[in-house]
Amino acid sequence: MTAPHLDPGRKHDFVFLIEALDSNPNGDPDNGGIPRTDLVTGQGLITDVAIKRKIRNTVALFNAVEKRPGYEIYIEAGTALNSQHERAYHEGGATSKDSAQQWMCKNFFDVRMFGAVMTTGKRERWAGRVQGPVQLGFARTIDPVTPLDVAITRVTPTRVEELAAWNNPQPETKSDKEKKGNAKETEMGSKHIIPYGLYKGTGHFSAPLAAKTGITSDDLAMLWRAFTLMFEHDRAAARTGLSLRALHIFTHDDAFGQVPAHNLTDLVTATRRRDTPARCIDDYTLSDPAAADLPVGVTLTTLARPTASAPA
């Protein structure tokens, strides 16, 4: 019997908590790479695109080792999108936009799971637009965060000329004097982090859309597996403190749902225990949705759960 959260014929709504400790969970390229924030409330933000990128990377990592057909990634670094959906015609023998779209859904995990707009490039090589059954929202911190710009130094400069000028403290020629102005022994840099943030995000799975793209139980198993491990192989100097702290999946007993999604996602809450700034998950009181009175026809599956919190 298929586990409820693996059934593609049923609607799923899910809630996740992401913890960031001395890290930059999602830098804003239009703002110097500092962690994204809501300018009005000061809450930290992680975009849906950033989360889906980590899921894609994790699925690609699995597939590089396990080599399962149908789990290629469409939106992948170093690969032009036009060349991806043109493969449906060259490799898949597609003769129309519809047959090309079927080939893309069959072969690319992220196309059938998240959807794709494949109407670029040559019109006769289009693969149409796919509306994906999984949609994610922005994750937002429970409390305001404080982005920090931490200065760092490197023991050597970048350019040979800069170090040579530093090592020649008494320039003899005019040219040497000009170079002296660029003398460096070290190089300055910076890292952008937030000291702490607990992010809550939500996602939704549509069974009717899943039927159109061909989602299977194996696909849902892959999605949840990638979700729970997406930070484990994405470590970087400014992302060592990211972790998935909770993943709760509410499964309805039919394809369309028994209650609105917010009735379920609101069951997952985090409340700061004290007036002082939070610096760990134990600074919050977390609700347990398993203890809630779930609506009739809704099943809860928890794939990640915080460890027991310290007493208040």
Backbone torsions as a table, in degrees:
resi	resn	phi	psi	omega
1	MET	NA	133.8	-178.5
2	THR	-71.2	132.1	176.1
3	ALA	-61.9	145.5	-175.7
4	PRO	-52.6	-44.1	-175.1
5	HIS	-74.6	-6.0	178.7
6	LEU	-105.7	6.0	-176.8
7	ASP	-89.6	110.8	-178.7
8	PRO	-74.4	-7.1	178.8
9	GLY	-90.1	5.1	-178.7
10	ARG	-124.3	153.2	178.8
11	LYS	-79.1	140.0	178.0
12	HIS	-128.6	137.1	168.8
13	ASP	-123.1	136.1	-176.4
14	PHE	-136.3	153.9	-179.1
15	VAL	-127.2	139.2	178.0
16	PHE	-135.0	150.1	175.0
17	LEU	-117.7	129.1	178.5
18	ILE	-117.5	129.3	178.8
19	GLU	-103.3	134.5	176.1
20	ALA	-123.5	119.6	179.7
21	LEU	-121.0	117.2	-179.3
22	ASP	48.4	49.0	-174.2
23	SER	-141.7	169.1	174.8
24	ASN	-117.8	94.7	-173.9
25	PRO	-70.4	-26.5	-178.5
26	ASN	-163.2	95.7	-178.6
27	GLY	-74.9	149.6	179.3
28	ASP	-97.5	109.3	-176.9
29	PRO	-65.6	-21.3	177.7
30	ASP	-85.2	-0.3	-178.1
31	ASN	-134.4	39.8	175.6
32	GLY	72.7	13.2	178.6
33	GLY	84.6	7.9	180.0
34	ILE	-70.9	155.4	179.3
35	PRO	-56.2	139.3	-178.6
36	ARG	-68.3	139.0	177.4
37	THR	-140.9	157.3	169.1
38	ASP	-79.5	116.7	-173.7
39	LEU	-66.7	-19.7	-179.5
40	VAL	-87.9	-48.4	-175.4
41	THR	-94.9	-18.5	-176.3
42	GLY	80.2	3.3	178.8
43	GLN	-72.6	145.0	176.7
44	GLY	-76.3	152.0	-178.8
45	LEU	-129.2	144.1	167.1
46	ILE	-126.0	124.1	-176.3
47	THR	-73.5	157.2	174.7
48	ASP	-61.2	-35.2	-179.3
49	VAL	-63.2	-40.4	179.9
50	ALA	-64.2	-40.4	-180.0
51	ILE	-68.3	-43.7	179.3
52	LYS	-65.6	-31.8	176.2
53	ARG	-61.7	-42.3	179.9
54	LYS	-67.7	-37.7	176.9
55	ILE	-64.6	-45.2	178.4
56	ARG	-58.8	-46.6	-178.9
57	ASN	-62.1	-37.4	-179.0
58	THR	-70.6	-41.6	177.0
59	VAL	-62.4	-41.9	177.8
60	ALA	-62.5	-37.2	178.1
61	LEU	-64.4	-44.8	176.3
62	PHE	-59.7	-47.0	-173.0
63	ASN	-69.9	-25.5	177.4
64	ALA	-65.4	-26.5	-179.4
65	VAL	-98.8	-44.0	-172.6
66	GLU	-88.9	-19.5	172.6
67	LYS	51.4	60.4	177.9
68	ARG	-99.4	131.2	178.0
69	PRO	-65.1	143.6	178.5
70	GLY	92.0	3.6	-176.8
71	TYR	-120.8	30.0	170.2
72	GLU	-71.8	163.3	179.7
73	ILE	-113.9	126.6	-177.8
74	TYR	-73.4	-53.2	-178.9
75	ILE	-91.4	95.7	-173.6
76	GLU	-132.6	140.9	-178.9
77	ALA	-59.1	136.3	175.9
78	GLY	84.5	5.3	-179.3
79	THR	-127.6	125.0	179.3
80	ALA	-71.6	137.3	-177.5
81	LEU	-63.4	-38.9	-179.8
82	ASN	-59.0	-39.9	-179.3
83	SER	-68.3	-26.6	179.5
84	GLN	-69.0	-52.8	-176.4
85	HIS	-79.2	-15.1	171.6
86	GLU	-70.5	-20.3	177.4
87	ARG	-61.9	-27.6	179.5
88	ALA	-60.0	-31.5	179.9
89	TYR	-85.7	-39.3	-176.6
90	HIS	-78.4	-44.5	-176.8
91	GLU	-96.8	-35.6	-174.7
92	GLY	-92.6	-6.8	179.0
93	GLY	69.2	23.8	179.3
94	ALA	-63.9	144.6	179.9
95	THR	-119.9	-2.1	-179.4
96	SER	-153.5	171.1	178.3
97	LYS	-62.0	-40.2	-178.2
98	ASP	-66.7	-43.7	-180.0
99	SER	-70.1	-31.3	175.7
100	ALA	-66.9	-39.9	179.2
101	GLN	-64.5	-40.3	177.6
102	GLN	-62.1	-40.4	179.7
103	TRP	-65.9	-40.5	179.9
104	MET	-65.2	-42.9	178.8
105	CYS	-64.0	-37.1	-178.4
106	LYS	-69.2	-35.6	-171.2
107	ASN	-99.2	-22.2	-174.5
108	PHE	-115.6	116.6	-179.3
109	PHE	-57.1	-47.0	-174.8
110	ASP	-72.5	-23.5	176.4
111	VAL	-69.4	-48.7	-178.0
112	ARG	-76.0	-21.3	-178.9
113	MET	-91.3	-47.5	-175.1
114	PHE	-104.5	-14.7	-175.7
115	GLY	88.1	172.3	179.9
116	ALA	-167.4	151.6	172.2
117	VAL	-106.0	107.9	-173.9
118	MET	-115.7	52.1	-179.2
119	THR	-121.4	43.5	175.5
120	THR	-119.5	165.5	-178.1
121	GLY	81.0	-154.1	-178.3
122	LYS	-67.4	130.3	-177.0
123	ARG	-57.7	-36.4	-179.0
124	GLU	-74.3	-0.7	177.4
125	ARG	-119.3	17.1	178.0
126	TRP	-70.7	154.6	174.9
127	ALA	-123.5	13.2	173.7
128	GLY	77.3	-168.3	-177.7
129	ARG	-115.7	129.6	178.4
130	VAL	-113.0	125.1	174.5
131	GLN	-91.2	115.0	-174.6
132	GLY	-76.2	147.6	179.5
133	PRO	-74.2	-21.1	179.8
134	VAL	-102.3	123.5	177.0
135	GLN	-127.8	134.0	179.9
136	LEU	-114.2	149.3	172.4
137	GLY	-102.2	177.3	173.0
138	PHE	-66.5	142.3	169.7
139	ALA	-90.0	140.2	-173.7
140	ARG	-132.4	138.8	-179.1
141	THR	-70.2	152.4	178.0
142	ILE	-64.8	-40.7	-177.8
143	ASP	-122.7	164.1	174.4
144	PRO	-59.5	151.4	178.3
145	VAL	-118.5	164.4	179.7
146	THR	-121.7	99.1	176.9
147	PRO	-65.7	136.1	179.6
148	LEU	-118.0	142.6	173.5
149	ASP	-107.3	102.4	-174.2
150	VAL	-95.1	118.2	179.5
151	ALA	-74.4	139.8	177.1
152	ILE	-134.3	160.1	176.6
153	THR	-127.8	152.2	174.4
154	ARG	-115.8	144.6	-170.6
155	VAL	-76.5	-1.7	179.9
156	THR	-144.0	146.5	178.0
157	PRO	-77.2	179.6	-177.0
158	THR	-85.2	-44.9	-171.4
159	ARG	-98.8	144.7	178.6
160	VAL	-60.5	-40.1	-176.9
161	GLU	-62.3	-35.3	-179.0
162	GLU	-66.4	-42.4	179.4
163	LEU	-71.2	-37.8	179.0
164	ALA	-63.2	-40.4	178.5
165	ALA	-65.7	-35.7	177.9
166	TRP	-66.7	-37.7	-178.1
167	ASN	-79.7	-4.4	177.4
168	ASN	-117.7	77.4	-173.2
169	PRO	-70.1	-12.7	-179.8
170	GLN	-123.6	81.7	-178.1
171	PRO	-62.0	140.0	-177.0
172	GLU	-99.0	-29.4	-177.2
173	THR	-115.7	168.5	177.9
174	LYS	-61.7	-40.1	179.1
175	SER	-62.2	-41.4	178.8
176	ASP	-64.3	-37.5	179.5
177	LYS	-65.1	-39.2	178.3
178	GLU	-64.5	-40.2	179.3
179	LYS	-67.6	-29.1	-178.4
180	LYS	-59.9	-29.9	179.3
181	GLY	-65.7	-19.3	178.7
182	ASN	-103.0	12.6	-176.5
183	ALA	-65.0	134.4	177.5
184	LYS	-143.4	141.5	171.8
185	GLU	-104.4	-29.5	179.2
186	THR	-131.6	176.0	178.8
187	GLU	-128.8	134.2	178.8
188	MET	-92.2	148.7	176.0
189	GLY	-152.8	-171.9	179.6
190	SER	-153.5	157.5	172.8
191	LYS	-127.5	140.6	179.6
192	HIS	-104.9	126.8	-180.0
193	ILE	-142.3	168.1	161.2
194	ILE	-116.5	140.1	-179.6
195	PRO	-60.7	-41.6	178.4
196	TYR	-161.4	143.7	173.5
197	GLY	-158.2	138.0	174.1
198	LEU	-113.3	112.8	-174.3
199	TYR	-99.4	136.3	172.5
200	LYS	-112.3	130.9	178.1
201	GLY	-134.2	162.1	179.6
202	THR	-132.4	156.7	176.6
203	GLY	-146.9	165.1	-173.3
204	HIS	-144.7	142.8	179.9
205	PHE	-123.2	123.9	-179.3
206	SER	-101.4	116.5	179.6
207	ALA	-65.8	-41.4	178.3
208	PRO	-60.8	-39.3	177.3
209	LEU	-70.5	-34.1	178.7
210	ALA	-63.2	-36.0	178.7
211	ALA	-64.9	-32.5	-179.7
212	LYS	-72.5	-34.8	-176.8
213	THR	-93.6	-10.1	176.3
214	GLY	89.1	30.1	179.6
215	ILE	-66.6	138.4	178.3
216	THR	-117.8	173.1	175.1
217	SER	-61.8	-35.8	177.6
218	ASP	-63.3	-35.9	178.3
219	ASP	-65.0	-43.1	178.2
220	LEU	-65.8	-38.1	176.3
221	ALA	-61.7	-39.8	177.8
222	MET	-65.9	-41.2	178.9
223	LEU	-59.6	-50.0	-177.2
224	TRP	-68.5	-36.5	177.2
225	ARG	-63.0	-46.1	179.3
226	ALA	-65.0	-37.5	-179.3
227	PHE	-63.3	-43.6	-176.5
228	THR	-72.8	-22.1	-176.6
229	LEU	-111.7	6.5	-169.7
230	MET	-65.0	-22.4	178.4
231	PHE	-93.3	-13.9	-172.6
232	GLU	-72.0	-24.7	179.6
233	HIS	-122.1	26.7	179.3
234	ASP	-124.1	25.6	-176.8
235	ARG	-69.8	142.7	173.1
236	ALA	-149.7	171.1	-175.0
237	ALA	-56.3	-34.4	-179.6
238	ALA	-102.3	13.5	179.8
239	ARG	-135.4	27.0	179.7
240	THR	-76.2	-22.2	-175.3
241	GLY	-100.6	24.2	177.8
242	LEU	-96.4	135.3	178.7
243	SER	-153.1	146.5	173.8
244	LEU	-83.2	116.7	-175.6
245	ARG	-97.0	-22.5	179.6
246	ALA	-157.7	144.5	172.4
247	LEU	-145.5	107.5	-178.5
248	HIS	-113.5	126.8	-177.8
249	ILE	-114.8	120.0	176.6
250	PHE	-99.5	117.9	-176.5
251	THR	-110.3	126.0	176.9
252	HIS	-83.7	161.3	-176.4
253	ASP	-90.3	9.1	173.8
254	ASP	-146.2	-175.9	-174.1
255	ALA	-78.2	-19.0	-170.8
256	PHE	-109.7	-15.6	175.4
257	GLY	100.2	149.0	-178.8
258	GLN	-96.2	-31.3	-178.2
259	VAL	-141.2	160.0	175.5
260	PRO	-59.4	148.9	-175.0
261	ALA	-58.9	-37.7	-175.4
262	HIS	-66.4	-24.3	176.4
263	ASN	-62.9	-27.2	-179.1
264	LEU	-93.9	-46.0	-177.1
265	THR	-66.3	-26.6	177.6
266	ASP	-70.3	-11.0	178.6
267	LEU	-74.2	-15.5	179.4
268	VAL	-99.9	110.6	-177.3
269	THR	-131.3	159.8	174.6
270	ALA	-139.5	126.6	-177.5
271	THR	-124.8	128.7	-179.0
272	ARG	-65.8	134.3	-176.0
273	ARG	-73.7	-35.4	-174.0
274	ARG	-130.4	172.6	179.8
275	ASP	-80.1	-13.3	179.8
276	THR	-76.5	155.0	-179.7
277	PRO	-60.2	141.3	179.1
278	ALA	-74.8	140.2	176.1
279	ARG	-132.5	3.6	173.9
280	CYS	-160.9	167.1	-176.1
281	ILE	-67.8	-23.9	178.2
282	ASP	-70.5	-8.7	174.4
283	ASP	-79.6	-0.2	179.4
284	TYR	-119.5	147.9	166.6
285	THR	-95.1	119.1	-175.7
286	LEU	-103.5	135.3	176.9
287	SER	-74.2	155.8	176.4
288	ASP	-112.8	103.1	-178.0
289	PRO	-62.8	-20.8	178.0
290	ALA	-66.3	-24.2	-179.9
291	ALA	-87.3	-6.0	-178.1
292	ALA	-80.2	160.5	176.9
293	ASP	-86.4	92.6	-176.2
294	LEU	-70.2	146.5	176.2
295	PRO	-60.9	153.5	177.7
296	VAL	-61.2	133.4	178.3
297	GLY	91.1	7.6	179.8
298	VAL	-120.2	131.8	179.2
299	THR	-116.4	141.1	179.5
300	LEU	-107.3	131.3	171.4
301	THR	-123.1	126.1	179.0
302	THR	-109.8	117.1	-178.7
303	LEU	-100.1	-17.9	175.4
304	ALA	-144.7	134.6	-176.3
305	ARG	-140.3	135.8	177.6
306	PRO	-63.0	152.3	173.2
307	THR	-68.1	163.9	-176.5
308	ALA	-58.1	133.4	-179.3
309	SER	-78.6	153.1	178.0
310	ALA	-69.9	153.7	177.7
311	PRO	-61.5	146.6	-179.4
312	ALA	-68.4	NA	NA
